[in-house]
Amino acid sequence: MSITQERRYADRLEEFSARHPFVVDLVLVLSLAGCATLGRSLTMPGAAPPGSDGAATALMGVSCLALLKHRTHPRTAVTVTALCTVAAVALGYLLTPLLLAPVMGALYWLAALTDGRTTRVYGVTTLVAVTLAAVFADSMDHLSLLLRTIGPVFWLMLPLAAGKTTQLRRAYLAAVQARAEHAERTREEEARLRVTEERMRIARELHDVVAHHLALANAQAGTAAHLARTRPAQTQRILDDLTGTTSSALRELKATVGVLRRPNDPDGESLEPSPGLDRLPELVSACASAGLTVTVTTEGEPRPLSPGVDLTAFRIVQEALTNVTKHSAARAAHIRLAYAGGRLTLTVTDDGTAAGAVPSAERGRGFGLMGMRERAQSVGGDLRAGHRPEGGFEVSTALPLHPHVPEEARTP
């Protein structure tokens, strides 16, 4: 029989025992009672059996009834079976492993179902009582003191060791199952967390793309309508820029929504790469057509950014300029890029006055500032936004040239 088959049969036996515990207990108890009954009929060669069969039968019956309660009362089962065994030895029955079967079964279940201290106390007490009964029993006179001592000790230690092994095996299997369940829950929680993070990322992308381009398109359309009669040539240029703005919005929406497509979707191959600071001139031109003059200054030696930081920097500038267009009466904005050490400091300011600007609480309504702050923190940076003392609004962020995981994200 192979190991796999043995394990399969053992699993089936355990499943049957779990479904029908009383049937299994009854079969085991009857088997032990049969062993004890056979054991009481054994005698030494030439010796006559004791003439107390009625008492022996009563003792076996009491042992069987006690063994049926071994699951709920293992201590009581050991005590009763030990007393019955000692009484049988005192009546003159030969102490054999068959006669010890009931108390051996009770000791096994005691070791398998109780703690170590209980097993030691009841096990040692039972072992001493049975050994003393064997030492002083008349039926054992023909044996030496060593044999009368070693025999009971050996046979009673076996079920204690087997029961403790079973208990350790059950504890090990329970620990393995608990670890497997914990790992499964951890995987599910991690999957849910990744799904939530991906949804938030897509939501930020959609917010930035839609809010920026719609705000620009609205400003461009309003400017074109205002200049339609007085400056037709400039109006035509603005309408051309409006077409470019809507086309850019469609391209970025396609790129953003494209992450939701299956990998084998043929449309996925044509998605353009994520935007970065190299598209600042395009962004500045679009804002200029909407009536907002944007200047850009660079301090320090420009260095290449990782794709994540490059996209984050561009989106923060884009959202900051969108807020200027939507919420401020400013006509000019300034972008400052400062490379120093291992960080890029990016600042966007506008020239709005304290009286003309929208209050910071109202400007922060919605998800614009929240999204910018989340983007900065996702690559290990930080962001500050608020009114300037001299007037206008300022958004400032410090981003690492290469993203890293923040300390709080590494904390388990």
N, C-alpha and C positions, 0 to 999 in steps of 0.2 A: 504494500500500500504506500503510495507516495505521500510526501508531506502535505501537498495541497489537498489531497483527499482526506487525510486525517484532520486537517484544519477545517475542512468543510463539514465533516461529521461532528467535530467538536462545536462548531458554530450552530449547527442544527440542534444539538443536544442542549446548548445554552438557551436557544430560542424557545425550545419546548419547555425547558425548566422555568423560564420566565413566564410563559403563558399558563402552565399548569403546575404551580409549585406544590400543591397538596398531593397531587398524584405522584410526583417525583419523591416527595418526602415519605409517603406511605410505602412506596416500593423499597426505598433505602432502609427504612425502619424494619420492615418485614424481613429484608435480607439480613440485617444485623441480628434480629431476633432469631432467625434460623441458625445463624452461626453460633449464637449463645446456647441455643437448645442443643446443637450438636456438640458444643464444647462441654456441657455439663455431663454428657454421657461418656466422656473420655476419662480413663483411669490408668494408673500405672499397671504394668503387667502383674497379674496375681492379686491385685487389690480389688476389693468389692466396692461398688458405687455406694454413695450415701443413700440412706433410706428416707430422704425427705424430698421426694419429687414434687409434692404439692407446694411446699414452701418455695422451691426453685422456680416452679411455674409462676407463682405469684410474683416473685422478684422480677422475672423476665417480663411479665405483663406490665408491672409498674415502670420498668425501664423503657418499654416501648411507648407507653403513654407520655412519659417525660420527653422522649426523643421527638415526638410529634410537635412539641412546642419549642424546638431548638431555634427557630428563626426569631421568635419574639422573646423567649426566655432562655438564652443559652447558658447562663449561670445556673439556673434551676435544673436544667437538663444534666449538666455536669455533676452537680451535687447529688441528684437522685440516682443517676447511673453509677456513680462512685460508691454510694452507700449500698446499693443493691449488689455490686460486685464484691465489696468487702464482706457483706453478709453471706453471699454464696460461698466465698472462700472459707469463712468461719464455719459454715455448715459441713465442710469437708470436701467440697468440689475442687478438682485439680485446676490450678491457675494456668490456663493456656491462652494463646492469642485468640482462639475462638470464643472463649468465655469473656475475654476482654473487649470483644467487638463493640458492644453498646457504649461502653465508656470511651473507647477509642473514637467512635463516631462523634460523641458529644464533645470530646476535646478538640477534634478537628473543626467542628462548627464554632466552638468557642474562640479558637485562634483566628478563624476566618472572619468572624463577625464583630469581635470586640477589640478594644485597644490593648497595647502591649502590657500595661500594668495589670489589667484584669486577667489577661492570659497567664502572666507569671504567677499571680496570687493563687488563682484556682487550679492552674496546671501543677504547680509545685505541691500544693496541698493534696490534690488527688494522687499524685505520684507517690508522696510519702505515705499516705494512708494505704494504698494498695500494696506498696512494697512491704510495709510493716505487717499487713495481713498475710502476705506470702511468707515472710520470715517466721512468723509464729504459727502458721497453719500446720496441722498434723499431716495433711495430705502431701506436704512438701518435705517431710522429714528425711526422705531418702536422698535429697539433693544437698549439696554443700551450701553454706551461707552465701558464698560468692554468686553461685548460679541463681539462688532464690532472689538475690538483690538485682543482678544485672538483667535478668529476663524482664521483669515488669518495667524497669526503668527504660530499657530499649524500646519495648513495644508501645509504651505510652509517650515517649518522646517523638516517635514517628508522626502521629497525627498532629501534634503541636507544630512540628516543623512544616508539615504539608499544609496545614491551615494558614500559617503565617506566610508561606510562599504564595498561596492563593490570594490572600489579602493584598500582598505587595503587587501581584500581577494585576489585580483589579484596579488598584490605585494607579498603576502605570498606564493601563488602558484608558482610565478616566482622564488622566493628565494628557495623554495623547489626543483623545477626543476633544478635550477642552482647548488644547492648543490649535487643533484643526478648526474648531468653531471660531476661535478668536481670529485666526488667520483669515477665515472666510469673511467674518464681519469686517476685518480691517481692509480686505480687498474691496468689499462692497462700499465701505465708507470712502476709500481712496478713489474708487471709480466715480462715486457721486460728487466728491470734491472736485475731481478733474472736469466732470461735466459742468458743474457750477462755474468753475473758473473759465472754461471755454465759452460758456454762455455770456459771462460778464465781459470777456474780451471781445466777443462778437458784438455785444450790445454797445461797448465803447466805440468800436470801429464804426458801426452804423450811425451812432449818435454824431460822431465827429464828421463823417462824410456827409450825412444828410443835413445836419445843422449848418455846417460851413457853406456848402454849395447852395442850399436854399436861401441862406442869408445873403450871400453874394448875388445870387440871381434876383432876389427881391430888391436889393439895393441898385443893381444895374438896371433893372426894369423901371424902377422909380426915377433914376437919373435920366434914363432915355426918354421917359414920358415928360419929364420936366424940360428937357432940352429939344424936344421934337420940333417945335415951331421955330425956335430962335437959332439953333445950331444943328441943322440936319446932318452935316458931315460927321460931327462928333457923335451924334445920335447913332449913325450907322456903325461907327467903330464900337460903340458900347453894345449895340445889338450883336455885332460879330463876336465880341467878348462874351456876351451872354450865351451864345451858341456854344462857345468853347467851354464855358462853365458847366452847362448842362451835360455836354459830352464827357467832360472829366468826371462829373458826378456819376454818370452811368458806368464809366469804366471802373471807378473805385467801388461802386456797389457790386458790380460783377465780380471783382476780385475778392471782396469781403464775403459775399454770399457763396462764392466758389468753394470756400472751405467746408461747406455743408454737403458738397457733392461727393459721390463715391469716387474712390481713386481711379476707377476705370472709366469715368465719365469723359468722353472725348472733348467736351467743352473745357475741361479743367486744364488742358495743355495750353490754351491760349490766354490764361490769366496772367496779367502783368505783375511784376514784382512789387513788393511793398514800397510805398514812397519814403523818401528820406529828405535830409537837408539839401540835397542837390536840386530839389524842386522848389526851393525858396524863391528863385526869380519868377517862376510861374505863379506862385502864390502872391507875390508882391504885385505882379502885373494885374492879376484878377482883382485884388483889392483896389488898385488904382482906378480900374474901370468902374468900380462901385463908388468912387468919390473919396476913398481913404488913401492918403499918401503914406507909404511905408518905406522907411530907410533901414538899412542893415549895416552894422559895423562889426568887425571881427578883431578881437584882441588875442595876441599870442599866435603861435604857429598852429594852423589847423592840422588835426590828426584824424586818421580814419576811425570811424565809430563802428561798433558791432551792429548787425542788422536790427537787433531789438532796441538798442539805445537810439539808433538813427531814426527808426520809426517813431519812437516815443518823443524825441525832440521835435520832429516835424508835426506830430499831432498836437503837442502842447502849443506850439506856435500857431498852428491853424485854429485851434479852439480859442486861444487868447484873442486873435484877430477877429474871429467870429463874434466874440463877446463885445469887442469894441464896435463892430458894425451894428450889432443888434441893440446894445444897451447903453451906448455912449453917444454924446453929441460931438465927440472928437473928430477932427478932420485929418489928423496925422498920428502915426504910431511909429515906434522905434524898436528895432530888434537888435539886441546886443549879444554876441557870441564870444565868450571868453574861455580860452583854453589855458589851463594852469594845472601843473602837476598831472594827476591822473583823472581830472574831472573837467567837465564842460559846464560852465555857468551860463545859463540862457535867461535873458530878461526881455520882457515885452512890456513897453510902457506906451501910454497915450497922452495927449495934451489936453484932455478934457478938464474943465474947471470943476472945483468942488460943488459949485452951484448947479452946473449943467449936467454933471454925471449922475447916473442912477446910484442910489445907495447900495453899499456892498451887500446888505442882506437881500435886496431885491435882485442884484446882479448874480448872487450865488444861488438863487432859486433854480431848481432843476438839477441836472446831472453834469453840467459843464465843468465846474471846479472840482466836483467829486471825481469825475473821470480823469481829469488832469492829475490830480493827486494820486489816484490809484495807479495811473500809468507810471508816474515817477517812482513810486514805492516799489512797483513790480520789478524794476531794474536796479534797485538799491539806492535811489535818489530821494530827494525831498522837494517840496514845493511850497511856496509862500505866495499869497495873493492878498491885495488890499489897496486902499487909497494911499496916495502919496501926500505928504504934508504940503507940497507946493501945488497940488492939484493933479487930477488925472488918476489913472489906475495902473497898478504894476503887478505883473505875474513874474515870479523869479523861481527858477529851479536849478538845482545842481545835480548833474547826472554823471555817473562814472563812465569812462570811455569804454569799459567792458562791464556788462552787468554782473552782479553778484547777488547771492541770497541774503536778505536782511537777517539780523540776529534773531528776531522774534520768529521768523519763519523756520529757523533751524532748531528752535526750542521744541522738544517733543511735548 
